[in-house]
Amino acid sequence: MELAEDEMKNFVKVWAIVVVSLCYCYFLGKITQKGLSRLLAILPIVVLFLILPLNLTSIHLTGVTSFFVSCLANLKLLLFAFGRGPLCSDPSMSLRLFMAVACLPIKIQQIPPESSSQKKQNPSRKTRDYGYPYPQMSKRSKKQPLNYIIKATLLVLMLRIYDYCDHLPTTVIWLIFCFHIYLVLEIVLAAVATAAKVFFGLELEPQFDEPFLATSLQDFWGRRWNLMVTSILRTTVYEPVLYYSSCIVGRAAAPLPAVFTTFVVSAVMHELVFYHLGRVRPTLEVTWFFLLHGFCLCVEITMKQAFPGNWRLHRAVSRPLTIAFVMATVFWLFLPPLLRCRANERGIEDYAVVGAFVRNLSRSLTAKGT
C-alpha cells in the first residue's frame, strides 16, 4: 500500500506539472504570433511531456499519461504553434477548456454561430463559453449507458478468467488480452468524455464505433478505431502530406503517401508509449505492425480506385476477413512487446491495489459510522 501511495503522489505531481505547462502554453498563445517563434517557445514543453511518464510505474497510470500527454497533447501543441488544430478557436476558448482539450482525448464539434433568425426560433439554446452553441449529438454519439455497463461487466469477468490461465491455450489467453485492452480503452475514454460533459457541458462522440463490425481496413482505422487519434493525425500529418504530395504525384495518387506517412507517425507514437510502459529498447515490432497496415491500406485504396463500386465483398465475408487480419497481425507483432513487459500481470496488480484501497476505505467508513 505504501508503494501505491507513492505512485499516486507521483501521479499527482506529474499532472500538476502538466497543468502548469498548459497554462504557460495558453498565455503564450496570447502574446506570441503563430509560427516559428511560438514553436520555439513551446518545444521545451513538448520535450518535458515526452519524459514525464517515466516518473510513473503503474501500467495504467503510465499508459494513460503517455497517451494523453506525450502523444495527444504534444500533437495538439505542435498544431497550436502554427495556429491550427483543436486548441485554436475564434473567439479563443477559456483556460480550463484549453487544458481539457489539450490533454484529454476529446473532440469538440465546431459549428458556426446561429443566425439571428435561428436564435429567435430557438432562444433557449445555450452557448458555450467561447461563443458556439452546444453541438448536436451525432448518431455515433448516441450510445446507451447500458452499452458501457455490459462492457464493464465483461471486463470484470475477463479479470476472473485470468485466474485460470494455466489451464487455457496460449491463443485463447492472447485473445482475451486483446479484448481486455479494447474494453479498458473504451471504458477509460468514455469516462473522460462523461467528465467533460459534466464539467464543461460538452456532448462528445465516443472514441470507438464498434471496431469488430469493420468491413475493411479503411473502415477500421478511419471510422471505428480510436477516432480522436484518427482526427488529430488527419490534421497533423495526413492533410499536410496530402497537400504536398498532390503537387508532386498528382491528386489521384496523393492519398497513398499521406496514408502511409500517417501510419509511420502512429508507429512512432506507439513505440513511445510502449517504451514508457516497459523501459526497454524498442524491438520495432510495433513499427512493423503499423507499416504493414499502412501498406495494406494503401493497396486497398488503390484497388477501390481501380474498381470503383464494381467489386465489393459482402459484409458477411468482409467483416470476418478484416477482423481476422487485424487479430492475426496483433498476435504476430503488437502483443509480444506488451507481454514481454508483463502488461497483463502488472495490470492485474493495479486492479488488486485498487480493490484493496476500496476495501480499506469501506472498512474505515463503516467503523466511523458505528
Secondary structure by P-SEA (a helix, b strand, c coil): caaaaaaaaaaaaaaaaaaaaaaaaaaaaacccccaaaaaaaaaaaaaaaccccccccaaaaaaaaaacccaaaaaaaaaaaccccccccccccaaaaaaaacccccccccccccaaaaaacccccccccccccccccccccccaaaaaaaaaaaaaaaaaccccccccaaaaaaaaaaaaaaaaaaaaaaaaaaaaaacccccccccccccccccaaaaaccccaaaaaaaaaaccaaaaaaaaaacccccaaaaaaaaaaaaaaaaaaaaaaaaaccccccaaaaaaaaaaaaaaaaaaaaaaacccccccccccaaaaaaaaaaaaaaccccaaaaaaaaaaaaaaaaaaaaaaaaaaaaaaaaaac
